[in-house]
Structure formats: structure tokens, C-alpha cells
Amino acid sequence: MVGMSLLRTVAAFTARLNPLNRPHLATNLLSRTVARTEQVAVRHGSHGKSMFIIKPTDFYDRRFLHLLKYYILLTGIPVAALVTFVNVFVGEAELAEIPEGYEPEHWEYYKHPITRWIARTLYDSPVKDYEKMMALIQMEAEKAEMRLQQLEVRRHMREKGDGPWFQVQTLDKNLIDHSPKSSPDN
Amino acid sequence: MPQDYDKDAYPEPPRQTPVVDKQTALPNPALILSKLFYYSVDLPVTTFRGIIEGIQGDKKSHYYHQNFRRVSELTECQEGDYICYYEAEMQWRRDYKVDQEIVKVIQERLRACQQREGPSYTQNCSKELQQFNQVSKCFQSRYGDLGAYASSRKCLMKQKERMMAEAQNA
């Protein structure tokens, strides 16, 4: 009896020690079943055994991509929504002949509604830009003409000497002391 | 769909499609492909466009092509009248753009003609070919080699050189 229990304990101990040399897996070992420690039914709450995978950090890359997407979509989505709504609900203009006696406004020469809005509220009309450019050219032309005239006038005044420029002031003749001149050969 | 261009302004030549004389029982792959394209691309796109235009309603806005007044050219300007120079320069630039578009239209006609006629295009579209040669020669003699900084003044000088060369040859 004692020898039987000793054998049982030794068999159980060897079974525990080397689990690969187990010819009888689920059957009773001698007189009682032995728990299979390596084949227990484990139930995870996820997709399998969770592994600790060792790899270099992707925190900075993922943070960069996240921030990139965030900042691009922050204004990208409103702009895309605006453009979609304008194209669907307002729609582009149609080409038409200019009616008799009608002068179209400067924004009515564009097709897309957003371009028309920009031309109407933000930009000056091309006619005004044309006139502004011509005004600048006129001012510069007047300046150039005046500069040339000034050079011409300088030349004349230097030559003839009868103008207000290039006059050299002489002394007042009342300040001249004539007293040494009345007794020469002193 | 937006309106097509005025057909009387750019008349298409009469169609020269030959009568189909099918001698095989095999299906025509070009027909199959065109039908496929129609049902997979053309029809959905057209119906989508119809839906969108239904949403937009009938209050359509219009846009026009601008008509510019003619002003005096560079030859009619006094010397030193920079305002006149500016107006002549702007007019010349608009005319340059118009001439470029004219050349493009003529090119497109020749290209369409060649596509239609196939290998015998040198014979069949001689009118388009002659028109294209004339227009491109004229364009080259007037605007060619002026470069990116072309101006009405450089064009005028080029014309002067041309007239001097003609006078010398004569």
C-alpha cells in the first residue's frame, strides 16, 4: 500500500517534470487523474494571446501624422463643404449675348460664382485698375518732363546769367572804404 | 449641359462615314466598347448632372464675353505720350491673345480632319492644310521669335525690319 502510493506520487512527479514524455494524457494515472497544466482551456477577452512585441518607437511618427491630418482637415473640410454647396446649390453662370444697351458689371464677365463674388467684393474693376495705371504713368511722365525742363533751365540761366539762379551776391558799395584811395603813393 | 458653340460660326465638314458592310459574324469590339462606356460612364454622369440642375432651379445667372473698344495704335501715338503708349500696348496684347486662339482653332480643325481621314489626309483635307500653313506662316512672320517679353514696340520694330527686307529684295 505504501509502495503503491509512493509509485503514484513518483509517477505524478515525473509527469509534472517532463510534460513531453506523457503517453497517457487524459487517462487516469494509476488511480487518479492528473491535471494537465499545459493544456488548460484559457479564455482571453481578445483575439488571442497578447504578445509584447519589441520594436522601435512609432510615437513621434504617429503623433506627426495625427497632427498633420488634424491641421489639414481643420480648414480643409469647411472649404470643401463650402465649395460643394456653392457648386450644387448656386451653380455656374451660362454664357449669353450682351443684351442691347446693357453694360454688364465687371463681375458678370466670370463664370464660377466664387470668382464672381471675389471680383465683386474683393477686387477693383479692371477699368479702375486701367485708370489707376494710367494715372501713375501720367504722374511719372510729368515728373520726367519737369526734370528735363529743370536741366534745360539750368543750362540757360548759367549761360545767359539773366535769371534768378546762379547769381553771386556782391558786397554793398556803401561799405567800401574809399579813404585810402584819396591819397595815393603813400 | 452647357450650350454648345454656334455651329454656323465653325461649321463642321459633312460626315464621310462609310456605309457599314459587315462581312464577318464576329462582334464589333469598337461598338461593344462604346456601348460599355456609354452605360458605365456617360449615363450616370448625365443623370447626376440632371439631378444637380434640378436642385439649382431656373434662376440662372449669365456671364458675357467682354467687348473692348479700339484705341489708337502705336503708330498713331505722339512721341513721349506715355498714356497713348500704354493703351496701344494693352490693345496689342489683347490682339496677340486673340491671334493665338485663332491659330489654336485652325490647328484643331486640321487635327480633327486628320483624325477623320486617316492615312489619306494629305489628299482629302488639302483645304485645312493650306489654311493652316497660311495662318501659321502669317503668325510666325508677325509674332514669331518675339519671346516672352514681347511688346507692341518690338512687334513694330520687327515689322519695320520686314518692310526694309522686302524693299531691299524688290
Interface residues (C-beta under 8 A of the other chain):
Chain A: V88 F89 V90 G91 A93 E94 L95 A96 E97 I98 P104 E108 Y109 Y110 K111 P113 R116 Y130 M133 M134 I137 Q138 E140 A141
Chain B: P2 Q3 I52 E53 I55 Q56 K60 S61 H62 Y63 Y64 H65 Q66 N67 G80 Y82 I83 Y86 E87 M90
